Amino acid sequence: MISIEEFLKYLTIIALSTFKFVGGPLAGVGFGYSIVVTALCTFIGMMTTVILFTSFNKQINGLSKRFLSGKNKRVFTKKNRRFVKVWNQYGLKGVAFLTPLLLTPIGGTILANSFSSNKKLIIQYMAISGFFWSFVITTILFYFGNLIKSFLPI
């Protein structure tokens, strides 16, 4: 049985990974957890976001339109053009692959849901990407974290 303190540390890793993927590995390595525990918690965090945003995509779109209606919302922004360019170049597989690195789990999932209606494929590709990158990033931080710290001006 794990203590409440341990449970809250796991939840911290998961919660950080729901918003910013690299936050999970940073917290897990900082807490001193193993690569496997950290990577799995990071993966769970990302997939929580992906599943929620994919499952409730219509409701989220409805809420955003409701709160943003009446505002002068430009359609052709620099950010929107960049999203379309990424989608046109790489498609769903590319967006899923880039989500943990460049996009946030929320941003990547919204982008994927904006251009694809196949929820099963979105979840599948995001799961493969999240699983791969959670282990890669956690392993890099686990073994090279001190080396990375030495280059930071802190």
N, C-alpha and C positions, 0 to 999 in steps of 0.2 A: 504494500500500500504506500502510495506516495503522499508526502506531506502537502499541506495547502501551499506552502512556499514554493515547492517544486512545481505544483500544478500551475501556479500563477506565472512562473518562469516559462513554462511551456506555452501558456496562453499569450504571454508577451511576444514570444517568437511568432506564434501564429498570427496574432493581431498585427504586428509590424509587417508581416508578409502579405497581408490582405491589401495594404495600401502601397507599400514600396517593397518590392521583392528582396532587394539586397539587405533590408533591415533585419530580416529573419536570420540569415547567416551571421551577420555582425553580432546580433544579440546572443545567438546560440554559442558562438565561439567565445564571446565575452563572458558568458555564464559558465564556460568550461565543459559544455556538453560534447559528446562524440559527434563525428561527422554524420553518422546514420540518424541519430536523434534530431540533430539540427536540421538536416536535409529533409527529413520526413515532416517535421513541424512547419518548415518553410513551404513545402509542397502542399500541405493541408491548408495553410493560410491562403496561398494563391488560388487553390481550387475552390475554396469557400467563396471567394469573390467571383470567380468564373461561373460557378454553378448558380449563385444568387442572381448575378446580373444577366445571365443567359435565361434562366427560368422566368424571371420577372421583367424581361426586356420591355414588353408592351406597357406594363404599369409604370416602369421608370421613365419611358419615353412620354407617357401621358402626363406624369407629374412634371417633367422638365418643360413640356410645352405649356402646361397650365401656369407654371411660375414664370416662364420666360415670355409668355404672350404679352403683347403690349409694349415690350421693350424693343428698341431698335437693334435687332439681331442681324448682323451681317452674315450672309451665306458664304461669300467668297473671301474668307480670311486666309491669312498665311498658314495658320495651323490646319484649317480644313483642306487646303490645297496639298499640304504635306501628307495628310492622312490618305487622300485619294492617290497621291503618287506612290506611297508605300503599298497600298492595296493593289494598284495596277501593276506594279513591278513584281510583287512577291505573293500576292494572294493570301488565302487563309493560312497556309502552312508557313509562309514567311512572317506574317503578323504574329502567329503563335510562337515562332522561334525567337522573334525580336522582343516580344512582350516582357520577359523577365529582365532583359538587358537595357532596352531603350525606353520602352513604354512601361507604365505601371500596370499591375494586374487589372485595375479598373479601366484604364485607358485602352489597353489592348483588347479587353473584352467588349467594351463599347464599340470600338472600331470593327471588330469581327462581327458583332451583331448588326452593325449598320449596313454592312455589305453582304452578309450571308444570312440566310434564314435557316440553315441546317444546324440546329442546336446540338445534335449528337456529334457532328464533326467538329464543331467549335470546342466542345468539352473534351473530345478525344485528342485533338491536336494540342490544345492548351495543357492537357494532362501530360502528354509525352514531353512537351517542351519544359513544363514546370518541373517534372521529375528529373530530367537531364540537367537543367541549369541549377536546380537546388543542390545536387551533388557536386557539380563542377565548381560553383561559386563557394560552397562550404568547404570543399577540399582545398581550394586555393587559399582561402582565408585561414584555414586550420594550419596549413603547412607554411604559408608565406606571410602570415599576418604580421609577425614582428619585422620582417623585411619591408613590408609595405609601410608600417608605422615609421620606420627610420627615414623614409622619403618625405613624410608629411611635415609641414612646418609648425607642428604643435609642440 
